[in-house]
Amino acid sequence: LRLFPDTEGKMNLSVLDIGGEVLVVSQFTLYGDTRKGRRPSYDEAAPPSQAEPLFRFFLQELGRYGIVPKTGVFQAKMEVAYVNVGPITLLVDSKKTF
């Protein structure tokens, strides 16, 4: 995915192109459904027994491309500090319609 700007400022470079790093954090709350009621529903989120193998597979796939991700502990409560260089935030989901 080309998310990083080239010399013209166009999003045209990948994490490989810029020699960047990837932080991978498991976060089921991103799958929260807020369309009904006053609190999010996580009924559609995968259970940990299904989600952890997918998480590990994603890490392996990054490794196949030469990207060594930084990661935390699956299903652990963590404090994550980062700087969001934006204003850009993307949600990549192949099944959801926006």
WOWO-V37629 format. One line per field, one symbol per residue. psi: psi as a letter, one per 20 degrees, with the letter a starting at -180 (. if undefined). Layout:
psi->???
//
This chain:
psi->poiqqaiijpnjqrhghikrrppoppnhihjpojipajqqpkhiqqqhhhhghgghgggghghhjjooqqrbppjqpqppprpoobnppqoooiipp.
//
